[in-house]
Amino acid sequence: MTAIVGIYRLDGKTVTPFELQRMTDRLAHRGPDGAGAWHDGAIGLGHCMLWTTPESLHERLPLVSNDGLRVITADARIDNRDELLAAFGLTSAPPDHRPDSALILASYERWGESCVDHLLGDFAFAIWDNNRQHLFCARDHMGVKPFFYFHSDDVFAFASEIKALFCLPEVPKRVNEEHIASFLASEDTDRRRTAYADVCRLPAAHVLTVRTNELRFHHYWSLDPSRELSLASDEEYAQQFHDIFMEAVRCRLRSAYPVGSHLSGGLDSSSVVCAVRKARKQQSDEDTALHTPLHTFSAIFDDVPESDERSYINTVLAQGDIEPHYVRADRIGTLSDIERMLWHEEEPFEIPNLFISWELSRAASDVGVRVLFDGESGDTVLSHARGWLVEFARTGKWGTLLTELNARAQVTNKSRYQLVIYGLVLPLLRSRIPKIWRRIRKDPITSSNLAFIAAPFAKRMRLEDQIETNRLQESARSRPREQHFASLNIAFVQDIFEVLDREAAAFSLEFRHPFYDRRLVEFCLALPVEQKLRHGYTRYVLRNALASCLPDDIRRRGSKANLSPNFDRSFLLFDRARIESLYQDTPATNAYVNLARVRAAYNDCQNGRTSVTFMLWKVAVLASWLKQTRGVALKENNCFDFDAN
């Protein structure tokens, strides 16, 4: 977790140290361990450092090549270091004196713009190549590391966070109404768009080459939805998953500081904690950072027992070598720290339980953790096994269909009738007659969302057409692997990583996501459906592969935590005065939201007559963001100066 910034004046004007310093100062929270800058004529690069890995303790950025012709600034953790060190003949030098940025630069010198094909890990970087007179920018495969940019005829500027770009007077702060419409309707499909009309994000798995008269994008990697593994037995699938997953954990363990992990008690976070614990035991005794206990951070809900997972958390903790920390998530308002959260997040966000994760990050920072493992969306990587009944029926596996139907009913405590209707009949209707299906059955969630959006705005943004198009595309994906592939490529996955990245930056942390290791994602997508659903259990291959370290109570879970009761309670119980003030008429909010409808629904929720708290919360987040954005836009220096501390 560091910060990168850069300015390339396409009109040939000189970049000044003052401009770079303003940008790095604005992102100092991302890198409290020092800042650096380099500039030469029309190009300038900057960096803020957060030490996390042993190699980063010796890293100084921006880094200039030995011949002085190339310069790099990077926010990166490279996981195939041994392979690259061997390729460059650098194995004789102490490895911790070869920072990741130096390996990226050496890769660029060896392979040019195809260097990204040889890198494994999480990264966002920019390299100025004086010979070629271009700026080469890249973002990692899954979009874990952020990269935002502004481009005009006169200047190209980039940064890890949008607020640094607003330190340049050329960058406007115009609200992007398309983004707001997508946020309110939960229909965002554009991986390049941001909440600001003139600021873009470089999508995951893309590189961007900038010259004085050209911006050239290249999508350098994508998943292959046609690939399917065919191994001889369940044991072979389990062994390969185990080896890849443990390697994904192992290569993320590099840390010069105490290591922690989220532990919710669910299958994903418990798998990560157990794998981290196992990998740490296997590490060399020379790695002193691993002599400290593994810290875990868990939300508990004494006042909302239906959301509490303490029994499963304790099952993992009973294995030992873990120092647990707890946050009483039932005592936190969903909007209690919203101003500071939005200053860091910069855009309206759609993760309702971020207020819990925020406090877990605070707890991690308080005990000196800098590296925090996370099991975010592991079920997406492994697949939710949607469409499994349809697939068994389509391929004529009637015996398997009946067996899994009975097993799934037992695991989930649902009737076979429910599973047949919702897992077979309705998906077939959606895929075979999607247009008719959409006419006879409107999505109740979508209809509810639209009711809260100002009608003129929804009409101007053609939201109903956008929703209809998206639903037809979803209906066309009837095969489980098609659905799995789509779930890994939606904009929301990239959005989650950016939200979590900026949360981590607020507390000088770096999140690490072993489930989103490129090798593991490729492997899981290629699994046959029987490895994604077996004996009534989804994520079967994971449960089978980690049998040696994952407690049976966790492996045999057929459900996951329901945090909705706590969210509903926290939204309605805490911060009432703040919420009601956000629902007052203002020109900005009225332009996008039907506030009369919002206030009526909020009163109904308070009186227990309805429950649309998620949409009401989104309106409150948007209203708070509009209020905050309007305030900073009036500052004469055109730079965010809200005191986040």
Rosetta blueprint (number, residue, H / E / L):
1 M L
2 T L
3 A E
4 I E
5 V E
6 G E
7 I E
8 Y E
9 R E
10 L L
11 D L
12 G L
13 K L
14 T L
15 V L
16 T L
17 P H
18 F H
19 E H
20 L H
21 Q H
22 R H
23 M H
24 T H
25 D H
26 R H
27 L L
28 A H
29 H H
30 R H
31 G L
32 P E
33 D L
34 G L
35 A E
36 G E
37 A E
38 W E
39 H E
40 D E
41 G L
42 A L
43 I E
44 G E
45 L E
46 G E
47 H E
48 C E
49 M E
50 L L
51 W L
52 T L
53 T L
54 P L
55 E H
56 S H
57 L H
58 H H
59 E L
60 R L
61 L L
62 P L
63 L E
64 V E
65 S L
66 N L
67 D L
68 G L
69 L L
70 R E
71 V E
72 I E
73 T E
74 A E
75 D E
76 A E
77 R E
78 I E
79 D L
80 N L
81 R H
82 D H
83 E H
84 L H
85 L H
86 A H
87 A H
88 F L
89 G L
90 L L
91 T L
92 S L
93 A L
94 P L
95 P H
96 D H
97 H H
98 R L
99 P L
100 D H
101 S H
102 A H
103 L H
104 I H
105 L H
106 A H
107 S H
108 Y H
109 E H
110 R H
111 W H
112 G H
113 E H
114 S H
115 C H
116 V H
117 D H
118 H H
119 L L
120 L L
121 G E
122 D E
123 F E
124 A E
125 F E
126 A E
127 I E
128 W E
129 D E
130 N L
131 N L
132 R L
133 Q L
134 H E
135 L E
136 F E
137 C E
138 A E
139 R E
140 D L
141 H L
142 M L
143 G L
144 V L
145 K L
146 P L
147 F L
148 F E
149 Y E
150 F E
151 H E
152 S L
153 D L
154 D L
155 V E
156 F E
157 A E
158 F E
159 A E
160 S L
161 E L
162 I H
163 K H
164 A H
165 L H
166 F L
167 C L
168 L L
169 P L
170 E L
171 V L
172 P L
173 K L
174 R L
175 V E
176 N L
177 E H
178 E H
179 H H
180 I H
181 A H
182 S H
183 F H
184 L H
185 A H
186 S L
187 E L
188 D L
189 T L
190 D L
191 R L
192 R L
193 R E
194 T L
195 A L
196 Y E
197 A L
198 D L
199 V L
200 C E
201 R E
202 L L
203 P L
204 A L
205 A L
206 H E
207 V E
208 L E
209 T E
210 V E
211 R E
212 T L
213 N L
214 E E
215 L E
216 R E
217 F E
218 H E
219 H E
220 Y L
221 W L
222 S L
223 L L
224 D L
225 P L
226 S L
227 R L
228 E L
229 L L
230 S L
231 L L
232 A L
233 S L
234 D H
235 E H
236 E H
237 Y H
238 A H
239 Q H
240 Q H
241 F H
242 H H
243 D H
244 I H
245 F H
246 M H
247 E H
248 A H
249 V H
250 R H
251 C L
252 R L
253 L L
254 R L
255 S L
256 A L
257 Y L
258 P L
259 V E
260 G E
261 S E
262 H E
263 L L
264 S L
265 G L
266 G L
267 L H
268 D H
269 S H
270 S H
271 S H
272 V H
273 V H
274 C H
275 A H
276 V H
277 R H
278 K H
279 A H
280 R H
281 K H
282 Q H
283 Q L
284 S L
285 D L
286 E L
287 D L
288 T H
289 A H
290 L H
291 H H
292 T L
293 P L
294 L E
295 H E
296 T E
297 F E
298 S E
299 A E
300 I E
301 F L
302 D L
303 D L
304 V L
305 P H
306 E H
307 S H
308 D L
309 E L
310 R H
311 S H
312 Y H
313 I H
314 N H
315 T H
316 V H
317 L H
318 A L
319 Q L
320 G L
321 D L
322 I E
323 E E
324 P E
325 H E
326 Y E
327 V E
328 R E
329 A H
330 D H
331 R H
332 I L
333 G L
334 T L
335 L L
336 S L
337 D L
338 I H
339 E H
340 R H
341 M H
342 L H
343 W H
344 H H
345 E H
346 E L
347 E L
348 P L
349 F L
350 E L
351 I L
352 P L
353 N L
354 L H
355 F H
356 I H
357 S H
358 W H
359 E H
360 L H
361 S H
362 R H
363 A H
364 A H
365 S H
366 D H
367 V L
368 G L
369 V L
370 R L
371 V E
372 L E
373 F E
374 D L
375 G L
376 E L
377 S L
378 G H
379 D H
380 T H
381 V H
382 L H
383 S L
384 H L
385 A L
386 R L
387 G L
388 W H
389 L H
390 V H
391 E H
392 F H
393 A H
394 R H
395 T L
396 G L
397 K L
398 W H
399 G H
400 T H
401 L H
402 L H
403 T H
404 E H
405 L H
406 N H
407 A H
408 R H
409 A H
410 Q H
411 V H
412 T H
413 N L
414 K L
415 S L
416 R H
417 Y H
418 Q H
419 L H
420 V H
421 I H
422 Y H
423 G H
424 L H
425 V H
426 L H
427 P H
428 L H
429 L H
430 R H
431 S H
432 R H
433 I L
434 P H
435 K H
436 I H
437 W H
438 R H
439 R H
440 I H
441 R L
442 K L
443 D L
444 P H
445 I H
446 T H
447 S H
448 S H
449 N H
450 L H
451 A H
452 F H
453 I E
454 A L
455 A H
456 P H
457 F H
458 A H
459 K H
460 R H
461 M L
462 R L
463 L H
464 E H
465 D H
466 Q H
467 I H
468 E H
469 T H
470 N H
471 R H
472 L H
473 Q H
474 E H
475 S H
476 A H
477 R L
478 S L
479 R L
480 P H
481 R H
482 E H
483 Q H
484 H H
485 F H
486 A H
487 S H
488 L H
489 N H
490 I L
491 A H
492 F H
493 V H
494 Q H
495 D H
496 I H
497 F H
498 E H
499 V H
500 L H
501 D H
502 R H
503 E H
504 A H
505 A H
506 A H
507 F L
508 S L
509 L L
510 E E
511 F E
512 R E
513 H L
514 P H
515 F H
516 Y H
517 D L
518 R H
519 R H
520 L H
521 V H
522 E H
523 F H
524 C H
525 L H
526 A L
527 L L
528 P L
529 V H
530 E H
531 Q H
532 K H
533 L E
534 R E
535 H L
536 G L
537 Y E
538 T E
539 R L
540 Y H
541 V H
542 L H
543 R H
544 N H
545 A H
546 L L
547 A L
548 S L
549 C L
550 L L
551 P L
552 D H
553 D H
554 I H
555 R H
556 R L
557 R L
558 G L
559 S L
560 K L
561 A L
562 N L
563 L L
564 S H
565 P H
566 N H
567 F H
568 D H
569 R H
570 S H
571 F H
572 L H
573 L H
574 F L
575 D L
576 R H
577 A H
578 R H
579 I H
580 E H
581 S H
582 L H
583 Y L
584 Q L
585 D L
586 T L
587 P H
588 A H
589 T H
590 N H
591 A L
592 Y L
593 V E
594 N L
595 L H
596 A H
597 R H
598 V H
599 R H
600 A H
601 A H
602 Y H
603 N H
604 D H
605 C H
606 Q H
607 N L
608 G L
609 R L
610 T L
611 S L
612 V L
613 T H
614 F H
615 M H
616 L H
617 W H
618 K H
619 V H
620 A H
621 V H
622 L H
623 A H
624 S H
625 W H
626 L H
627 K H
628 Q H
629 T H
630 R H
631 G H
632 V H
633 A H
634 L L
635 K L
636 E L
637 N L
638 N L
639 C L
640 F L
641 D L
642 F L
643 D L
644 A L
645 N L
